[in-house]
Amino acid sequence: MRESQNFGMEVVILLETYMRFILSIPLLAVVILAYVLLAQSGSMLQPDSTFYDTILPSGAEIFFLVGDVFVMAGLVALFIEILKAARYAGNTILDHMLSTATFIGALVAFLLVPPCGTVTFFLLMVMTLIDVVAGFSVSIVAARRDFTVSQGNGTLD
């Protein structure tokens, strides 16, 4: 009976470890990967093709391109990443490393992969840079807030 309980606890610990790693994956990396796969696929749905168009009540016609949808998804992912940076957890270093790797990968793709040399991809790359800078900034502010300085007489500064 004890062996099955130990096995169950080991499975729970393993699942928690995997979940922490999965939650550390930057959502912007998923958006960028989807963009690169779509751009490289050569399918009918290219980043500069029309995704949706409609006529507003004012009579103006509005066009949403596939690239515009990626920018909106990138903004939502950036918002979630900033919320993730604001939480205090033991895996913030892993979050920072993966966010930095995402930025470097996006920069390399922007410079070297022809289908990624678009304004849409440039905006996604800038979002990854903002994610890196915001993540480090939030961590520094949180660490500074948690740090208290004691003078020699026991009073806090």
N, C-alpha and C positions, 0 to 999 in steps of 0.2 A: 504494500500500500504506500509506503513512504517513497519508494522508487518512482511510482507514478506521480506523486505530488512533486517530487524534485524535478521530474521531467516536465511537468506542467509549468513550473516556475521558470525553468530554463527556456521554454518556448515563449513565455510572456516576456522575459528579459530580451530574448532575441528579437521578438516583434517590436518591442519598444526601441531597440537600437536601430532597426531598419526604418521605423517611422521617423525617428529623429533625423536620419540621413535623408529620407525622402522630403521631409519638411525643410531641410537645408538647401535643397536644389532651388536655385533662383527661378522664379516664374518667367522672368525676362528671357532666360535661356531657352525655355520651352517656346516662347513666342518667336524668338530669333531662329531657332531650329525649324519651326514650322514654316517661317518665311523662306529660309534657305532651301528647304525641301520643295516648296511650291515653286520657287524661282528656278530651281535646277531641273524640275520634272519636265518642263517643256509642254505642260498640259494647256488646255484651252483657258484655264483660269490663271492668268498672269497677274502680278501685282498692279499693273497699270490698266487692267480691264475693269469694266463697270460691274460692281457687285449689286447695286440697287439704285434705282432712280425713281423719283416721284415729283409731283407738282404740289407745291405748298399752297395754302389758301390765298396767299398774296399773288399767286400766279407765277412765281419764280420756280424754275425747275432745279432740283438738287440731285447731284450725282454722288454716290458713294463708290469709290474705287476699292478694289481688294486691298490695296496698300493703305487706304484710310482705315479700313477695318483692323489691319495689323497695328496701326498707330493707336487706335482706341484700345485694343487689347493690351498693347504695351503700357499705356497710361494706367489701366486697371492693375496690371501686374506690378508696375512701379509703386502704386499706392499700397498694395499688399506687402511688397518688399519693405517699404518704409515702416509699415506697421510691425512687420517681423523684426526690424532692427530696433524698434522701440521697446520690445520685450527683453527682459533680462533672462538669459539662459546660458548654460555652460558651453553651448556649441556656437557662440557668436564668432569665434575665430574661424571655424569651418564656414560659416555664412559669409564672412568677409573674403576668405580665400576663394570660394566658389563665385562670388559676385565679381571679384577682380579677374578671375579666369574667364568669366562670361564677357567682361568688357574687352579683355585682350583678344579673345576669340572673335568677337564682333568687329574689332578694329582690323584684325588680319583679314577677315572675310570682306570687309568694306574695301580694303586696299587691293586685295588680290583676286577676289572672285567677281568676274564681270557682272553676273546678274544681281549682285549685292551692291553695286555701285550706283545706288539710287538715293534720292532724297528721303524716301520712306525708310530705307535701311539706315541712313545716316541718323535720322531722328530716333530710331530704335537703339542705335549705338550710343547716342547722347543720353538716352534714358538709362542705359547700363552704367554710364559714367556717373550720372546723378545718383544712381543706386549705391555705387561704391563710395562716393563722397558722403552721402547722407548716412550710410551705415557706419562709417568711421566717425563721423561727427556726432551722431546720436550716442554711440558707445563712449566717446570721450566725455560728452556732457553727463551721461549717466554715471560714469566712473568718478568724475569730479564731484558730482552731487553726493555720491556715497562716501566720499573721502572726507573725513573730518580731521582737523589739525588740533592737536592738544598743546597748549603752552605748558611749561614745566610745572605750573602750580595746580594742574588738574582742571582748569577751565578750558572750555572749547572756544576756538576762534570762529 
